[in-house]
Amino acid sequence: MLFWTPKLVISYNKFEAPHGLKLHGFHNRQPIGNADAYLSCWFKHNHNSSRAETVQRQLKPGLKKGARLLVNDYCLTEARENQAGLKGKAMRTTDINMLANLNTRETESDWVELFDEVKGFGSWV
């Protein structure tokens, strides 16, 4: 579920890698089934919570039992009093920007809520 353009996928597949890249709109059901894993990049970062849930729900039917959804995204720690200075300010600013621009947040509890909302993914780390 990467943001690949058709031209980029064609170029990549010319290298004859053991795995190919397939285009698919991730708001539609995943057409490749019986997968061991899917790698999802930035789906919560670029989508509000309901759209991120849709992305997960569309992937689930294509996964075999015991398969994994690998997520490469940004996760902010929860706000704490001891997060002073530029690092703490940068994290809170990022969270505010995500909420203002995309109606989503990226804290640990937001990720827990997202995976709890879409049932059937089992345990996660």
C-alpha positions as a Markdown table, in Angstrom:
| # | Residue | x | y | z |
|---|---|---|---|---|
| 1 | Met | 0.0 | 0.0 | 0.0 |
| 2 | Leu | 2.6 | 2.4 | -1.1 |
| 3 | Phe | 2.0 | 5.5 | -3.1 |
| 4 | Trp | 3.3 | 4.1 | -6.4 |
| 5 | Thr | 2.4 | 5.6 | -9.8 |
| 6 | Pro | 1.8 | 3.2 | -12.7 |
| 7 | Lys | 5.0 | 4.4 | -14.4 |
| 8 | Leu | 7.1 | 3.7 | -11.2 |
| 9 | Val | 5.6 | 0.2 | -10.8 |
| 10 | Ile | 6.4 | -0.6 | -14.4 |
| 11 | Ser | 10.0 | 0.7 | -14.0 |
| 12 | Tyr | 10.4 | -1.3 | -10.7 |
| 13 | Asn | 9.0 | -4.5 | -12.2 |
| 14 | Lys | 11.6 | -4.4 | -15.0 |
| 15 | Phe | 14.2 | -5.3 | -12.4 |
| 16 | Glu | 12.6 | -8.7 | -12.2 |
| 17 | Ala | 12.5 | -8.7 | -8.4 |
| 18 | Pro | 11.2 | -11.9 | -6.8 |
| 19 | His | 8.2 | -10.0 | -5.8 |
| 20 | Gly | 6.3 | -7.5 | -7.9 |
| 21 | Leu | 4.5 | -4.3 | -7.0 |
| 22 | Lys | 0.8 | -4.2 | -7.7 |
| 23 | Leu | -1.3 | -1.1 | -7.9 |
| 24 | His | -4.5 | -1.0 | -6.0 |
| 25 | Gly | -6.7 | 1.7 | -4.6 |
| 26 | Phe | -6.5 | 1.0 | -0.9 |
| 27 | His | -10.0 | 2.3 | -0.3 |
| 28 | Asn | -11.2 | -0.7 | -2.3 |
| 29 | Arg | -10.9 | -4.4 | -1.4 |
| 30 | Gln | -7.4 | -5.8 | -1.8 |
| 31 | Pro | -7.4 | -7.9 | -5.0 |
| 32 | Ile | -4.4 | -10.1 | -4.0 |
| 33 | Gly | -5.6 | -12.7 | -1.6 |
| 34 | Asn | -4.0 | -15.3 | 0.7 |
| 35 | Ala | -1.1 | -12.9 | 1.6 |
| 36 | Asp | 1.4 | -13.6 | 4.3 |
| 37 | Ala | 1.8 | -9.9 | 4.9 |
| 38 | Tyr | 1.0 | -6.4 | 3.7 |
| 39 | Leu | 3.3 | -3.4 | 4.2 |
| 40 | Ser | 1.3 | -0.2 | 4.8 |
| 41 | Cys | 3.2 | 3.1 | 4.8 |
| 42 | Trp | 1.8 | 6.3 | 6.2 |
| 43 | Phe | -1.9 | 5.3 | 6.1 |
| 44 | Lys | -2.8 | 6.9 | 9.4 |
| 45 | His | -0.5 | 9.9 | 8.8 |
| 46 | Asn | -2.3 | 10.8 | 5.6 |
| 47 | His | -5.9 | 9.9 | 6.5 |
| 48 | Asn | -8.4 | 10.7 | 9.2 |
| 49 | Ser | -9.3 | 7.8 | 11.5 |
| 50 | Ser | -12.4 | 6.6 | 9.6 |
| 51 | Arg | -10.4 | 6.4 | 6.3 |
| 52 | Ala | -7.6 | 4.6 | 8.1 |
| 53 | Glu | -10.1 | 2.1 | 9.4 |
| 54 | Thr | -11.4 | 1.7 | 5.8 |
| 55 | Val | -7.8 | 0.9 | 4.6 |
| 56 | Gln | -7.5 | -1.7 | 7.3 |
| 57 | Arg | -10.9 | -3.3 | 6.6 |
| 58 | Gln | -10.1 | -3.5 | 2.9 |
| 59 | Leu | -6.8 | -5.3 | 3.6 |
| 60 | Lys | -8.1 | -7.8 | 6.1 |
| 61 | Pro | -10.0 | -10.2 | 3.6 |
| 62 | Gly | -6.7 | -10.6 | 1.6 |
| 63 | Leu | -4.7 | -11.8 | 4.5 |
| 64 | Lys | -4.4 | -15.5 | 5.4 |
| 65 | Lys | -4.9 | -16.6 | 9.0 |
| 66 | Gly | -2.0 | -15.6 | 11.1 |
| 67 | Ala | -0.7 | -13.1 | 8.5 |
| 68 | Arg | 0.7 | -9.7 | 9.4 |
| 69 | Leu | -0.1 | -6.1 | 8.6 |
| 70 | Leu | 3.3 | -4.4 | 8.8 |
| 71 | Val | 2.8 | -0.7 | 9.5 |
| 72 | Asn | 5.5 | 1.9 | 8.7 |
| 73 | Asp | 4.2 | 5.2 | 10.1 |
| 74 | Tyr | 4.9 | 7.9 | 12.5 |
| 75 | Cys | 3.8 | 7.5 | 16.1 |
| 76 | Leu | 4.0 | 10.2 | 18.7 |
| 77 | Thr | 4.4 | 9.5 | 22.4 |
| 78 | Glu | 1.7 | 10.7 | 24.7 |
| 79 | Ala | 2.1 | 14.2 | 26.1 |
| 80 | Arg | 4.0 | 14.2 | 29.3 |
| 81 | Glu | 5.1 | 17.0 | 31.7 |
| 82 | Asn | 8.8 | 16.0 | 31.3 |
| 83 | Gln | 8.7 | 16.5 | 27.5 |
| 84 | Ala | 10.1 | 20.0 | 27.6 |
| 85 | Gly | 12.2 | 21.8 | 25.0 |
| 86 | Leu | 12.2 | 21.6 | 21.3 |
| 87 | Lys | 11.5 | 17.8 | 21.0 |
| 88 | Gly | 8.4 | 18.0 | 23.1 |
| 89 | Lys | 7.2 | 21.1 | 21.3 |
| 90 | Ala | 7.9 | 19.5 | 17.9 |
| 91 | Met | 5.8 | 16.4 | 18.8 |
| 92 | Arg | 2.9 | 18.5 | 20.0 |
| 93 | Thr | 3.1 | 20.7 | 17.0 |
| 94 | Thr | 3.0 | 17.7 | 14.7 |
| 95 | Asp | 0.0 | 16.3 | 16.5 |
| 96 | Ile | -1.8 | 19.7 | 16.3 |
| 97 | Asn | -1.0 | 19.9 | 12.5 |
| 98 | Met | -2.3 | 16.4 | 11.9 |
| 99 | Leu | -5.5 | 17.2 | 13.7 |
| 100 | Ala | -6.0 | 20.6 | 12.0 |
| 101 | Asn | -5.1 | 19.4 | 8.4 |
| 102 | Leu | -6.4 | 15.8 | 8.3 |
| 103 | Asn | -8.7 | 15.4 | 11.3 |
| 104 | Thr | -6.4 | 12.7 | 12.7 |
| 105 | Arg | -3.8 | 12.2 | 15.4 |
| 106 | Glu | -0.8 | 10.0 | 15.8 |
| 107 | Thr | -0.3 | 9.3 | 19.5 |
| 108 | Glu | 0.1 | 5.8 | 20.9 |
| 109 | Ser | -3.5 | 5.8 | 22.2 |
| 110 | Asp | -4.8 | 6.8 | 18.7 |
| 111 | Trp | -3.0 | 3.7 | 17.2 |
| 112 | Val | -4.4 | 1.5 | 20.0 |
| 113 | Glu | -7.9 | 2.9 | 19.2 |
| 114 | Leu | -7.5 | 2.3 | 15.5 |
| 115 | Phe | -6.5 | -1.4 | 15.8 |
| 116 | Asp | -9.1 | -2.0 | 18.5 |
| 117 | Glu | -11.8 | -0.5 | 16.2 |
| 118 | Val | -11.0 | -2.9 | 13.3 |
| 119 | Lys | -11.5 | -6.4 | 14.7 |
| 120 | Gly | -9.7 | -9.5 | 13.6 |
| 121 | Phe | -6.1 | -8.3 | 13.6 |
| 122 | Gly | -5.2 | -10.2 | 16.7 |
| 123 | Ser | -2.2 | -9.0 | 18.8 |
| 124 | Trp | 0.0 | -6.2 | 17.7 |
| 125 | Val | 3.1 | -4.5 | 18.9 |
